[in-house]
């Protein structure tokens, strides 16, 4: 949980931390979840948690 606080505090929207947490809950390793969300975040101008999760899942499937 402390890692997620640091993730949100690193200049990313709190929604990004929520999306990372959701991906981790789905069984993805924290580093992969963080990388996927960070990769899709710039392409989503005003993302909500659901769109972040969907985009990150799509990216994780590509890998």
Backbone as CSV, one residue per row, in Angstrom:
resi,resn,N_x,N_y,N_z,CA_x,CA_y,CA_z,C_x,C_y,C_z
1,UNK,0.827,-1.197,0.000,0.000,0.000,0.000,0.871,1.260,0.000
2,UNK,1.972,1.217,0.699,2.876,2.366,0.724,3.404,2.662,-0.678
3,UNK,3.649,1.615,-1.455,4.161,1.813,-2.807,3.144,2.564,-3.655
4,UNK,1.878,2.285,-3.476,0.838,2.965,-4.239,0.758,4.436,-3.852
5,UNK,0.976,4.748,-2.574,0.981,6.153,-2.154,2.106,6.895,-2.856
6,UNK,3.269,6.265,-2.958,4.394,6.864,-3.653,4.119,7.028,-5.129
7,UNK,3.405,6.081,-5.700,3.063,6.140,-7.125,2.166,7.336,-7.391
8,UNK,1.159,7.544,-6.567,0.251,8.681,-6.749,0.982,9.996,-6.487
9,UNK,1.879,9.990,-5.536,2.589,11.212,-5.179,3.634,11.589,-6.226
10,UNK,3.965,10.666,-7.116,5.008,10.917,-8.109,4.508,11.757,-9.281
11,UNK,3.398,12.474,-9.098,2.903,13.340,-10.149,1.878,12.685,-11.053
12,UNK,1.477,11.494,-10.725,0.450,10.812,-11.511,-0.893,10.988,-10.828
13,UNK,-1.956,10.987,-11.606,-3.288,11.149,-11.009,-3.613,9.995,-10.057
14,UNK,-4.385,10.273,-9.012,-4.789,9.195,-8.088,-5.499,8.058,-8.820
15,UNK,-6.168,8.382,-9.925,-6.851,7.337,-10.694,-5.841,6.336,-11.242
16,UNK,-4.642,6.798,-11.559,-3.605,5.896,-12.058,-3.207,4.906,-10.968
17,UNK,-3.085,5.384,-9.742,-2.756,4.493,-8.630,-3.870,3.478,-8.412
18,UNK,-5.116,3.908,-8.577,-6.248,2.983,-8.446,-6.196,1.919,-9.536
19,UNK,-5.850,2.313,-10.745,-5.756,1.360,-11.855,-4.628,0.361,-11.611
20,UNK,-3.496,0.838,-11.127,-2.377,-0.053,-10.804,-2.808,-1.046,-9.732
21,UNK,-3.473,-0.559,-8.713,-3.953,-1.426,-7.636,-4.903,-2.496,-8.169
22,UNK,-5.787,-2.112,-9.085,-6.730,-3.074,-9.668,-5.986,-4.145,-10.462
23,UNK,-4.993,-3.744,-11.232,-4.223,-4.712,-12.013,-3.458,-5.670,-11.102
24,UNK,-2.926,-5.147,-10.018,-2.233,-6.001,-9.047,-3.221,-6.991,-8.435
25,UNK,-4.426,-6.525,-8.140,-5.464,-7.403,-7.592,-5.832,-8.512,-8.574
26,UNK,-5.688,-8.234,-9.868,-5.971,-9.244,-10.893,-4.815,-10.233,-11.061
27,UNK,-3.724,-9.994,-10.347,-2.611,-10.939,-10.367,-1.382,-10.500,-11.135
28,UNK,-1.393,-9.286,-11.662,-0.217,-8.806,-12.382,0.838,-8.346,-11.384
29,UNK,2.113,-8.588,-11.693,3.177,-8.094,-10.813,3.133,-6.563,-10.742
30,UNK,3.436,-6.002,-9.588,3.375,-4.537,-9.434,4.162,-3.766,-10.486
31,UNK,5.353,-4.208,-10.798,6.170,-3.477,-11.780,5.509,-3.472,-13.155
32,UNK,4.937,-4.610,-13.558,4.260,-4.677,-14.859,3.018,-3.798,-14.870
33,UNK,2.272,-3.812,-13.770,1.059,-2.994,-13.673,1.412,-1.514,-13.758
34,UNK,2.442,-1.102,-13.031,2.864,0.302,-13.047,3.339,0.719,-14.439
35,UNK,4.126,-0.145,-15.073,4.640,0.169,-16.414,3.509,0.301,-17.424
36,UNK,2.542,-0.612,-17.353,1.429,-0.586,-18.312,0.598,0.682,-18.149
37,UNK,0.290,1.038,-16.914,-0.509,2.250,-16.676,0.281,3.488,-17.098
38,UNK,1.553,3.527,-16.764,2.378,4.679,-17.151,2.466,4.805,-18.672
39,UNK,2.470,3.681,-19.369,2.582,3.707,-20.829,1.314,4.219,-21.497
40,UNK,0.155,3.900,-20.938,-1.103,4.304,-21.585,-1.600,5.668,-21.115
41,UNK,-1.134,6.121,-19.982,-1.614,7.379,-19.396,-1.478,8.581,-20.337
42,UNK,-0.352,8.771,-21.015,-0.238,9.939,-21.900,-1.229,9.935,-23.067
43,UNK,-1.683,8.776,-23.482,-2.601,8.689,-24.608,-4.056,8.894,-24.246
44,UNK,-4.332,9.054,-22.967,-5.704,9.255,-22.494,-5.785,10.627,-21.832
45,UNK,-6.350,11.627,-22.515,-6.333,13.003,-22.011,-6.988,13.197,-20.641
46,UNK,-8.161,12.640,-20.430,-8.830,12.744,-19.127,-9.367,11.374,-18.743
47,UNK,-8.465,10.464,-18.382,-8.887,9.083,-18.159,-9.647,8.887,-16.853
48,UNK,-10.579,7.939,-16.895,-11.165,7.470,-15.649,-10.496,6.127,-15.341
49,UNK,-10.765,5.598,-14.171,-10.102,4.364,-13.749,-10.403,3.227,-14.724
50,UNK,-11.648,3.122,-15.150,-12.029,2.030,-16.053,-11.268,2.093,-17.372
51,UNK,-11.162,3.273,-17.951,-10.455,3.375,-19.232,-8.963,3.101,-19.062
52,UNK,-8.404,3.503,-17.934,-6.998,3.198,-17.660,-6.785,1.694,-17.553
53,UNK,-7.667,1.022,-16.831,-7.536,-0.427,-16.662,-7.669,-1.127,-18.014
54,UNK,-8.681,-0.737,-18.788,-8.893,-1.356,-20.109,-7.662,-1.176,-21.001
55,UNK,-7.161,0.037,-21.070,-6.007,0.317,-21.927,-4.762,-0.429,-21.438
56,UNK,-4.568,-0.463,-20.127,-3.408,-1.164,-19.571,-3.516,-2.668,-19.812
57,UNK,-4.718,-3.227,-19.672,-4.909,-4.656,-19.952,-4.606,-4.966,-21.418
58,UNK,-5.044,-4.098,-22.309,-4.761,-4.297,-23.731,-3.253,-4.285,-23.973
59,UNK,-2.568,-3.371,-23.320,-1.111,-3.294,-23.476,-0.441,-4.541,-22.909
60,UNK,-0.900,-5.004,-21.770,-0.315,-6.199,-21.159,-0.540,-7.431,-22.037
61,UNK,-1.664,-7.485,-22.727,-1.935,-8.616,-23.634,-0.987,-8.603,-24.821
62,UNK,-0.570,-7.411,-25.247,0.342,-7.282,-26.390,1.734,-7.801,-26.063
63,UNK,2.102,-7.743,-24.811,3.472,-8.114,-24.408,3.671,-9.598,-24.371
